[in-house]
Amino acid sequence: MIDFKSFLIKYAEIGVKGKNRYLFEDALVKNIVKSLESADGEFKVRKEDGRIYVDAMSAYDYDEVINALSHVFGIVGICPMIQVEDNGFDDLKEKVIAYMDEMYPDKNTTFKVYSRRARKNYPLNSQEINMDMGEAVLDAFPDIRVDVHNPKIMLNIEIRKQINIYSETIPGPGGMPVGTAGKAMLLLSGGIDSPVAGYMIAKRGVELEAVYFHTPPYTSERAKQKVVDLAQKVAAYSGNIKLNVVDFTDIQMYIFEKCPHEELTIIMKRVMYKIAEKLAKKNGALGLVTGESIGQVSSQTMQSLAVIDENTDMPVYRPVIAFDKQDIVDISIKIDTYDISTQPYEDCCTTFVAKHPVTKPNINVIKHSELKIADKIDEMIEEAVNTVEVIEVR
């Protein structure tokens, strides 16, 4: 395998950002630099003529670098490449033939040359480069064949200050660079859905903070660790996450003792949203993020969600709202959270589920039930916010 010294980083959406494009490019560069801290070696990340490059300045582990870059939102393609000086077309043909020979030992394959002449003073135009280079490759390797429609090898040649040669594009996660779209507070549980919601909102450039509602002794320390583990998986894409662990036991028991049991989940979620909102405003988040999907459980009917949302002034973002469960599971497998989410450690939402929960709650009925906790609930909410445990998840 070629000892690649450089990687071309491709992006998509950023390219249509007009005058603000540089802000998104700078954010992407910053996030790439941060991601490469997890890989051994020294690297230089640079912008040049509408391209972003990663240059290896020392020995490095190829797989580590690809893994780090494949977790950076905003990247759609990672291209291991060689970059050569312009010493004339004959020299370029020799470099390309040497590249093809080392990169593809089995020459019984098909290829196509795709060139891009960003430097317009180059003596050959793109079509001429394609034809002449294709002819040179055919002469060098008798077994190889041209296929312009469905080639197994797409040989890319970019004529710039230097000349880029590459034929492999490793998919990136896409999306927008984290940090370009504000910050949100993720309500993170130990289930399958909320980590996926966090991943999806971060993919749109949103910085994440998270809140977890812990109810000892009804939920164990292992249940809490499960949530920390999930946050770490999401943080691999979103960057570091500040996880706010709220002790919800006294509030949950107070609601359990005072309110109708069929309304427990709705009222508890309304209080959770209020606590999450206070933490969000305190820490500069612009909205709440949840993993709710319409109709999945009783508290996720249209009526239930409307009643729950009524208790917060902040927008609530639900990235998986219209997803089937299997859609969510597929993403959880992709981001490596599924096995953690399915560990048998219950969280506070599942411990106090009523046998026959209300599925079409009436806001007036719910507010009437909440009068039974009105004496102490505001004080308890403030206490929960003020005694939050903060875990920095990296």
N, C-alpha and C positions, 0 to 999 in steps of 0.2 A: 504494500500500500504506500502511496505517496505520503511523504512527511509534509503535510500542508502547513504553511506558515501564516496563511491568511484565510479569513472567512468573509464572504460577502453576505450582508444581512439585508434581506428583502422585506419591505413593508408594503401595505396596500392602501388602506383608508387614509393614512397620514398624507399620502401623495395628493389628495384633493383638498387639502386644508387651506390653500391660498396663502395669504400674507401671514397667517399664524402657523404655517407649516413648521417653521424652525423651532417653535415652542414644543411641538410634539416630537420632533426629531431629537431635540436636546433632552427631553424626558426619557425617550427610548435609550439614548446613549447612557444616561445616568443609570437607568435600570439594568442595562447590559453590564456596565461596570460593576454594579452591586451583585448581580447574579454570578459573575465570574470569580467573586471572592470565595465561592465554594469549590473552585477548581484549583488544583496545584498549578503553579506556573505564573509568569508575569505576562500581562496582556496590555495592548494599547487599543483603545476604541476611538475611531476617528470618523469624522464626516468629511466627504470630499465629492464635490460635483453631484450632489443629489444621491450619493451612495453612503452607506455606513459600512465600515470595515472593522473587523477584529483581527489584530495582528498578534501572533504569538512571539513574545520577546525572549522566551526561554523554552526549555523542554517542558512538555505538558502532556496530560492524558487526554487523548482525543475523545474518548467516550464521556469523560467528565465535562468537557467543554460543550459537546453536543447536548448533553443532558441539561446543563445549566441554561444554555440558550433556548432550548425547547420549552422552558418554563417562563419565558419573558413575553408578556402580552404586548402586541404590536408587531411582533415578528411573524411573517407568513412563510418565510423560507430562509434556510441556512445553507449557504453554498460554499463548501470547501473548494478553494481555488488556488491556482498559482498566478502570480503577478510578475510579468516580465517587462523589461525595457524594450522600447521600439528601436531595434537595430536593423530594420528593413524586413520586407515580407519573406524573403528566403529564410532569414533567421527565425521568423515567427513560425514558418512551416516546420522547421526542425524542432522547435519547442513543442508545437502541437503534436507532432508525430511521436516524440518522446513521451509526452503526457499520455496519449492514447495507448501506447505500448505498455507503459507501467500500470496504468489504471485498469486496463482490460486485457488480461492475459489470453482470454478466449476471444479470438477475432471472428469467430463464426457468429456474427451478429449484424444488426442494422444500425445505421446512424444518420444523423442530419446535422448540418452545420447551420447555426443561427448566429449571425454576427450583428453587432450594433456599433455604428460608427459615431460615437459622441463627439469625437474630434474631427471636424469636417475637412481639415486640411490633409487628412490621410490620403495618399495617392489612389487608393482603390475605394470604390463605394461598397455598400453592404452586399449587394448582389454579386459583385465581382469577388469579394472575399469568400462568400459562400461557395461559389463555383470553383475558384482556384484552390481553396483549402480542401474542399471535398475531393477534388481530383488528386491532390497530394496524398490524402489519407488512403484513397483507393489504390494508388500506385504503391504505397508503402506496405499495405496489408491486402493481399489478393483475396482473402476469405471474407472480408467485410463487404457489406452491401449498403447502398443508399435506400432509405425509405422516408420520403418526405411527409407521409401522412401519419404513420404510427411507428416512429423509430424507437428502438430500445435505448439508444444513446442520443441525447440531445447535446451536441457539442457547442457550447456558448463561447463566443469570442467578443469581448467588449473593448473597443478601441478608445482609450482615454489617455490621460497623461502617461500612465503605464497601461499595459494590456492585460486584461483579466481573462483567464482561461478556466472554465469549469464545466462539468457535465452532470453534477448531482445537486439536487435541491431537496434538502431534508425539511419536511413540513414543520412550521412553527405553530403556536397556538392561535395566532391571529389576534383580533381585537385591537384595543387601544392601549397605549402605555399607562400603567397605573400611576395615579397622581395627577392626571390631566382633567379629571371630571369631578373634583371635590371628594369629600369623605362621607361614608355612611356607617351606621351602627347595625351590625348583623346580629340578629337574635339566633344564637348558635346552640343547638341541642345535640344530643348524642345520636340523633336519627340520620336517615339517609338524605333527607331533602335540604336541610339548612346549609350543610357544607357545599352542596351543589349550587345553591342560590348565591352563596358567597363567592364561589369561583366565577359564576356567570356575571355577577355585577362588577367584580374586579376586572373581568375581561373587557368591560366597557370603559376602563380607565379610572374606576372609582377606588379610592384608598379605603381600606377596611379597618374598623375597630369592631370588637365583638362583645356581647354580653351573654353570660350563661347563668341560669337560675338553679342554684344548688340547694337541696333540702335535706341536710343531714338530720337525723340518722336514717331517714327514709330512702335517701340515695347515698351510695357509698363513695369513698374516696376514689375507688376504681372507676365509678361513673364520671367523676370529675376529670380524672386522668384521660378517660376516653375522649372527652371534649377537647382537652389540651392536645391530644394526639391528632384529632381532626383539624384543629386550628393550624397545627404544624403542616399538615398536608396542603391546606388552602394557602398558607403563607409561602409555600414553595412557588406559587404563582403570583400572589398578591403582594409579597414583601412582608415585613414584620407586622404582626398583629398584636395590638394591646387587648388582652382578654380580661374583661371585667367579670369577676365571679361574685354574684349577689347571693347572700344568704336569704333564702326565701321561705325558710321553714315556718317562722312565726306568722308570717302573712298567710301562708297556705293553710295552716291550722286554724287561723282566725276566720278565714273565709269558709273553711270546711265546717266549722262549728256554727256559724251564723246564717249561712245562705242555703237556699234549696239545692239539694245535691244534683238535680238535673241541670242546674245552671252553673255548676262549679267551674267547668272548663272555660266558659265564656267570661265569667267574672275574673278568674285568675289571669286569663290572657289580657283582659283590659288593664289589670293592675301591672302586669309585666310590661305592657306597652308604655304605660305611664312612667315606669322606672327607666325603661330603655330610652324614652324621650328625654328625661332629665339628664341621663348620662350623655346622650348625644349632644344636647345643647351645651352641656358643661365642657365637652371635649371637641366642639367645633364640627360635629357631623351634621349633615344637611337632611338626612332622612333615615328611616329604618328599613332594614332588609330582612325578609322572612322567607322560609321555604314552603309556604302554603300553596296548595294546588286545589282548585275548585272541586268539591265533592269527594275529596279523598277520605276525610273523616268528618264527624258531626260539626266540629268547630270551623270547618272550611267550606261550608255552604255559602252561597252568596249572602244570605241573610245574616249568618254568623259573622262573616268578615266585615259586613257593614256595621254591625253592632260593636265589634272589637275596635274597628278604626275610629269610631265616634269618640273614643276616649283619648285620642292624641291629636295634636295640632300639626304634627309633622307628616309629610308624605310617607307612605309605606310602599316600598318597591318589592314586588313578588316575581322574580325572574322565571319561576317554574309554574306560574299560575295556571297555564293551559296545557301542561305536560301530562301525559300518561305516566303512571308509576314506572313502567319499563323504560321510558325515555330518561327519567331521572336516574334510575339504576344504571343505565348504560354510561351516563356521564360520571357517576360515582366510581364506576369501575375504571374508567379512563383516567381519573385524577387520583386513584388509589385510596379512596375513602370508604369504599363499600365494605371491605372486611372489618374495618374498625367500627363502622356504624352498626354492623350486625352482631357485634359482641353483646352478650346477654347482661348488660348493666343498665338498669332502668334509670330514666331521668324523672324530674319532678312532674312533667306533664302526664306521664303514664301511671304514676303511682296512685293518683287520686281520681281516676276516671270513673264517672258515674255509670251505673248499669244501663240507664236509659237517658242519655244526655239529650237536651233540647237541640233540635236541628234547625228550627226556624224561630230564633229568639225575637222577642219584641223589645225594642229599646226601652219603652216605658216600663215594662215589667222588670227588666234587668235593673234599671235605675231604682225602682222601688225596692228591689231586693238589696241593692247596695246601701240603702239607708240603714240597714242593720249593722253595717261595718263603718258607718260614717264617723262615729266618735273617735276612732283610733287609726283609721287607715292612712290618712295623710301623714300623721306622725310616724307611722311604721314605714311608709314609703321613704320619707326623709332619712330615717335611720338606716334603711337598706342601702340607700345611695351613699350615705356618709361612711359606711363601714365596708364598702366594696373591697374585695381583694383583687389586686391587679397582677396579672401574669404577663410578662413580655414573651410572646411566642415568636421564635425566629425560624 
